[in-house]
Amino acid sequence: MLALPRGGIAVAEPVARALGAPLDVLVVRKIGAPHHQEFAVGALVADDPPLFDAHSLGLLGLTEESLAPAVERERRELRRREQRYRGDRPTPDPAGRTVIVVDDGLATGATARAALRHVRRRGPAHLVLAVPVGAPDSLDLLVGEADRIVCPYRPVGFSAVGQWYEDFEQLTDAEVLAALERRGLHRA
């Protein structure tokens, strides 16, 4: 099971425990629209090139080139978090395995799409996306990116993941590390 931190770790940890599944993180960074950072126009994962949503770029009159500073900023934060959460521990190899990618919710689907494509290129036997809540239209756009999408709550009128939580306080790096340590993953 790969949690997309930070929020995905809070959802993935009890699921991994219930399934008796190993848990690790896959750090993905959203590339937000200028002046509205919560609206994802793309995402980054590992050393993959940025994955942009052409439709969102067009709607906002943006180009990939105009987002180069944002990409560089998010790439630095991605590397910082990978080092913080993983240390010298290698990234798990998904080849031939069932992999469940877990996040705390899905709004535009940009980070989930980047994560799923990243994992898919590494040859899992079966790839699942699991989120507790998601925008129906965005979930529909992800059909085919995963072998299965598990999302029990697909509300009409979805505008943000946080609106569907009573407490949507962002996790800290320390909380992510504590969750990993509870699962026996200590930074090297």
Buried (B, 14 or more C-beta within 10 A) or exposed (E): BBBBBBBBBBBBBEBBEEEEBEBBBBBBBBBBBEEEEEBBBBBBBBEBEBBBBEEBBEEBEBEBEEBEEBBEBBBEEBBEBBEBBBEEEEBBEBEEBBBBBBBBBBBBBBBBBBBBBBBBEBEBEEBBBBBBBBBBEBBEBBEEBBBEBEBEEBEEEBEEBBEBBEEEEEBEEEBBBEBBEEBEBEEE
